[in-house]
């Protein structure tokens, strides 16, 4: 036994408190608050696709510095709410081709997840889905469309979790980020409260019945319906806008 070597490599004594511990929550910064306000203005359609985001105007309305506005715009650009053209930042406006591809991919991914959820979801997970759907109904009644989006995301997050489709959920989140404004438009559109909720109830009913095929079809139809509304806001009809449900 080499005493000197053993002592040289002996672990140091543990500290009284661990080095890794929860970071204390501090008050929100001006940037976080400004980002929240501008994000809600876009999702509530106070600012619409294609609207120009002038730094000076935003500074005056939000009462923050230009450096903060620039940080906020970069953050929202990363979320897919803002883009840039040769004149500066604007509320992002996807092309028809982008919308068609995104909604078609969403229909495939969400349909697959719904099928797996029907096969794999536990009773507790089904209750969670019911809870989120009830919250969506409450948010619609209050005409709180930002909350509708949040609760809808919670419903789908739970569905993908129960389906054990983590990678697919990451892909769907990225796709949704690119069309966030159009999601707000479809949710706030006339009759969407009735048709959208009916479609989501059909998804949940199929999941509860453990009918994978029906769950997949109901989920795909729900996305296709939203896609047709989004595309109708772009003007002339397209193959997806005219696509009939099977």
Number of C-alpha atoms within 10 A of each C-alpha: 5 6 7 9 9 10 9 8 8 9 8 6 6 8 7 6 7 7 8 6 7 6 6 6 6 6 6 8 9 16 18 13 13 22 21 13 13 21 22 15 14 20 22 17 16 10 18 18 18 16 15 18 18 13 18 12 11 17 17 11 11 15 12 15 15 15 11 17 24 16 15 22 24 17 17 20 19 13 18 21 25 27 23 15 10 5 8 11 20 21 22 25 22 19 10 19 10 14 22 21 14 18 25 16 17 24 24 15 20 26 25 22 27 32 25 24 30 27 18 18 23 14 10 10 16 19 13 16 24 17 14 20 22 16 19 26 16 15 19 21 12 11 13 14 21 19 16 25 19 14 21 18 16 19 23 19 19 19 28 25 17 23 22 16 19 14 9 16 21 12 14 21 14 13 19 18 17 23 22 20 26 26 19 19 22 22 20 20 13 10 11 18 19 11 14 17 18 13 19 20 16 18 26 24 18 23 27 21 12 18 18 23 16 20 30 26 22 26 27 25 20 23 20 22 23 22 25 22 18 25 24 17 13 14 9 9 14 15 10 19 18 11 13 11 10 5
